[in-house]
Each structure stands twice: as structure tokens, then as C-alpha cells.
Amino acid sequence: VAPASDSGAVAAHESSTASSSNPVGPAAKDQLARTLVRQNIITMQPYVPILPFEVLSKQLGRAPEEIVKLDANENPYGPSPKVLEAL
């Protein structure tokens, strides 16, 4: 560990060694990813989160207790007894 007075020199050394030790550019990284990750994973669409419950309630103009959301695998009954047993 370098003394506190050498912190500027350490930061300069770290930034110079980081760029020289990793000369791989974006195209090479993309090619490497394509060899390590299956094509169907690479082409997957990103996850689009559902609307938060509060936002949905306002959009529908309904009280939150009038809404039961089931679009994101919610379940008003909780986990099955078999799942609880397995856990």
C-alpha cells in the first residue's frame, strides 16, 4: 500500500496499467461474448418491468383494494403447501 502522499502516483499508475493490460476493444469483446453466450440468450429482448401497483391504481381510477394484479406471477393465495414443504 502506497503512503497517502503517493496517492496521485498510484492513481496514475493504475490508470496506465489498466489500459495497457486490457487492450481488447469493443468489437473483440462482442465477438468473445458471442463465443461464450448462446445466440438465443444474446438475442433475448430485455425485461420490461410491470407497472408499480400504485401507478396502475391511479391509471385505472380505482382504489388499490379493488385491484388484484396477476400479470407478474402474483398470487393472492401465497405459495402452494408443496412449495412451502420443499423450502
C-alpha positions as CSV (number, residue, x, y, z in Angstrom):
1,V,0.0,0.0,0.0
2,A,1.4,3.3,-1.0
3,P,1.7,6.2,1.5
4,A,-1.1,8.8,1.3
5,S,1.4,11.3,-0.3
6,D,1.8,9.0,-3.3
7,S,-1.9,8.6,-4.0
8,G,-1.7,10.7,-7.2
9,A,1.2,8.5,-8.5
10,V,-0.7,5.3,-7.6
11,A,-3.8,6.6,-9.4
12,A,-1.7,7.5,-12.5
13,H,-0.1,4.0,-12.4
14,E,-3.4,2.2,-12.1
15,S,-4.9,4.1,-15.0
16,S,-1.9,3.5,-17.2
17,T,-1.7,-0.2,-16.4
18,A,-5.5,-0.7,-16.7
19,S,-5.4,0.4,-20.4
20,S,-2.3,-1.4,-21.3
21,S,-3.3,-4.7,-19.6
22,N,-6.7,-4.8,-21.3
23,P,-6.2,-3.9,-25.0
24,V,-9.4,-5.6,-26.0
25,G,-11.7,-3.3,-27.9
26,P,-15.5,-3.3,-28.0
27,A,-15.6,-5.4,-31.2
28,A,-13.3,-8.1,-29.7
29,K,-15.4,-8.1,-26.5
30,D,-18.6,-8.6,-28.6
31,Q,-17.0,-11.4,-30.5
32,L,-15.9,-13.0,-27.3
33,A,-19.4,-12.7,-25.8
34,R,-20.8,-14.4,-28.9
35,T,-18.5,-17.4,-28.4
36,L,-19.3,-17.7,-24.7
37,V,-23.1,-17.0,-24.7
38,R,-25.7,-18.9,-26.7
39,Q,-27.3,-17.0,-29.6
40,N,-30.8,-17.3,-28.2
41,I,-29.6,-15.6,-25.0
42,I,-27.8,-12.8,-26.9
43,T,-31.0,-12.0,-28.9
44,M,-33.4,-12.1,-26.0
45,Q,-35.5,-9.0,-25.5
46,P,-34.7,-7.1,-22.3
47,Y,-37.0,-7.4,-19.3
48,V,-39.7,-4.7,-19.2
49,P,-40.9,-4.3,-15.7
50,I,-44.6,-4.2,-14.9
51,L,-46.2,-1.0,-13.7
52,P,-46.0,-0.4,-10.0
53,F,-49.2,-1.2,-8.2
54,E,-49.7,2.5,-7.2
55,V,-49.4,3.7,-10.8
56,L,-51.8,1.1,-12.0
57,S,-54.3,2.1,-9.4
58,K,-54.1,5.7,-10.5
59,Q,-54.3,4.9,-14.2
60,L,-57.5,2.8,-13.6
61,G,-59.0,5.3,-11.2
62,R,-59.7,2.5,-8.8
63,A,-58.9,2.1,-5.1
64,P,-56.0,-0.2,-4.6
65,E,-58.1,-2.7,-2.6
66,E,-60.4,-3.1,-5.7
67,I,-57.5,-4.4,-7.8
68,V,-55.9,-7.9,-7.8
69,K,-52.9,-8.0,-10.1
70,L,-51.9,-11.3,-11.6
71,D,-49.8,-10.2,-14.5
72,A,-46.4,-10.7,-12.9
73,N,-46.9,-14.1,-11.4
74,E,-48.6,-12.6,-8.3
75,N,-50.8,-15.0,-6.4
76,P,-53.3,-13.8,-3.8
77,Y,-53.2,-17.2,-2.1
78,G,-49.5,-17.4,-1.4
79,P,-47.2,-20.4,-2.2
80,S,-48.6,-23.9,-2.5
81,P,-48.2,-26.1,0.5
82,K,-45.9,-28.3,-1.6
83,V,-43.6,-25.4,-2.3
84,L,-43.5,-24.5,1.4
85,E,-42.7,-28.1,2.2
86,A,-39.9,-28.1,-0.3
87,L,-38.4,-24.9,1.1
